Amino acid sequence: MNDLPELLQRFKRGPELLATLLTGAAGREFDYTPAPGKWSIRQIMAHLVDSEMLAAGRIRRMIAEDNPPMQLWDQNAWAERLDYAHRKPSDCLVTFRMVRKENYDLLVSLPEETYQRMSEHPKRGAMSLYDVLKLYTNHAETHADQIRSLRDAYREAKARGEI
């Protein structure tokens, strides 16, 4: 866990990375998908909010309880039933920032040994708090890369006159 300070900083920077990537996006660009069944920027942002709120619960349970089980969630059902296709990306970014800040403020204040606390994920198996921090840090960064790719694909499709 020598990289814990760096990992915490990456975790903290997640919202600003997303904000930078969303700068200048508007209108139809938020809803563009390069293929059927793929998520748009709008849907990705809504997913990130719900995922971060789920992370908040997981993190808190891991700190407060001994080896709590993690619940799985069906992200596609959430996307459909929570109407991700109509959520406002700007509102999602505000909420993501707030929840991520709360999570970061809690995590950064913990003694290093707390990151060894464990939980059981139904598919991934035993996970430490450190593993969960790494998972959610990478999660935001992976979706940031996805947003970058979507914006590039949108510009290319627009230049070709496809949209």
Secondary structure, DSSP 4 states (H G I P E B T S, - for coil): -TTHHHHHHHHHHHHHHHHHHHTT--GGGGG--SSTTPPPHHHHHHHHHHHHHHHHHHHHHHHHSSSPBPPP--HHHHHHHTTGGGS-HHHHHHHHHHHHHHHHHHHHTS-GGGGG-EEEETTTEEEEHHHHHHHHHHHHHHHHHHHHHHHHHHHHHHHTT--
